[in-house]
């Protein structure tokens, strides 16, 4: 749950709980191995955007009332 992410942050940085949900949430502390060497980054694949898509976006501005 989202409360677990908040609890993890609170415990990691020594912050007090913001409420009862995060005070009792599992904080995933034991789910990580902080002694492990960092892994290499995963390569990202890229693809060119077709000109027709770029033109469409340029001529159709975002709806200011769209909540997304």
C-alpha positions in Angstrom: 0.0 0.0 0.0 1.0 3.6 -0.3 1.3 3.7 3.5 4.2 1.2 3.3 6.1 3.6 1.0 5.6 6.4 3.5 6.6 4.2 6.4 9.8 3.2 4.6 10.7 6.8 4.0 9.9 7.7 7.6 12.0 4.9 9.1 14.9 5.5 6.7 15.1 9.2 7.5 14.1 8.9 11.2 10.9 10.9 10.7 7.8 10.6 12.9 4.7 8.8 11.5 2.1 11.1 9.8 -0.8 9.0 10.9 -2.1 5.6 12.1 -1.9 3.9 8.7 1.8 4.5 8.1 2.6 4.0 11.8 1.4 0.3 11.5 2.3 -0.3 7.8 5.0 -2.8 6.8 8.0 -0.7 5.7 9.8 -3.2 3.4 13.1 -2.5 5.3 14.1 -6.2 5.2 13.3 -6.5 1.5 16.5 -4.7 0.3 20.2 -5.7 0.5 22.0 -2.5 0.9 25.4 -4.2 1.0 25.0 -5.4 -2.7 27.1 -3.6 -5.3 24.9 -1.5 -7.6 23.8 -3.3 -10.8 24.7 -1.9 -14.2 21.9 0.2 -15.7 19.4 -1.5 -18.1 19.8 -0.4 -21.7 16.9 1.7 -23.0 15.5 1.1 -26.5 14.6 4.1 -28.4 12.5 4.5 -31.5 12.0 7.5 -33.8 8.6 9.3 -33.6 6.9 9.3 -37.0 6.6 12.8 -38.5 2.8 12.3 -38.8 2.6 11.8 -35.0 4.7 14.9 -34.3 2.6 16.9 -36.7 -0.6 15.7 -35.0 0.6 16.6 -31.5 1.7 20.1 -32.8 -1.8 20.8 -34.2 -3.8 19.3 -31.4 -2.8 21.0 -28.1 -3.6 19.4 -24.8 -7.1 20.0 -23.3 -6.5 22.2 -20.3 -9.5 20.6 -18.5 -8.1 17.1 -18.9 -7.3 15.8 -15.4 -4.7 13.3 -16.7 
